[in-house]
């Protein structure tokens, strides 16, 4: 998960392209369909599929088999796991 701060001229399509997600998903996750435009400075939540882990039976954080993210870092940035 990332939080992107909208810059002037950004669109759902341009933001989605930066993260490799679909514009439809970005619009849905942030309820952007109710906005006529994206105001600069708005925080947009971006769910990145590569960073989403589905827990399997038997996995626990204590076994070290599930990535743990801390301090608002993405798992990719958190080298401790």
N, C-alpha and C positions, 0 to 999 in steps of 0.2 A: 504494500500500500504506500502510495506517495501522496503528498499534498502539493498541488501545483498552484501558484499564484498567477492569476490571469494578467497578461500583459496587453497593452493597447493593440487592437487588431486581431487578437486571438479568436478562434472559432472552436467549437467542439471538434471539428474535423482536424484542425491544425494541432490541437492539444493531444488528441487521440493518436495522431501519427507520430508524435514525439515518443510515445510509450508503447506503440504497437498494439493498441487496443481498438475496439470498434467505437466509432462516434456514438452509435446507438447505446452502447453500454455506458459510456461516459454521461450521456444525456439522462439515461434512466437512473443511474446511481446518484446523480446530483440533482435530479428533478429540474433539469434545465429547460424542459419543454415549456415551462410556464414563463420563461424569460424571453423578451424580444431580442436581447443581445447579452453578451457577457461583459459586465463592467470590469474595468481594470482594477486589480487589487483583490478581486473575489478569490476565495480559496476553493479549489476544486479537488475532490477526492478522486484518485486514480487507483483502481484495483488492478494490479498487474498479475495476470495468470501465472507467470513463471515463479512468482513468489508466494503463491497460495499452495499450501500443503494439506492434503486430505489425510487425516490420521487413520492409520490401519489398526486393526485389533492387535494388541500387545505393545504398541508404541506408547512410550511415556517420555516426559521431559527428563526424568531421572536416568533413563537408559542412554540418553544422548542421541536418540534416533529422530527426535523432532527438533528442527531449528528453533531456537528461542531468540527473539528480537528484543532489544532493550533500548531505552533512551530515545525513542522515536526514530530509530535507525531502521532501514530496511534490512532484511536478513542478508542481502548481498553485501551490505556495508558492515554488518556486525561480525567481525572476524573471530569473536570469542566462541562461536558455535562450531 
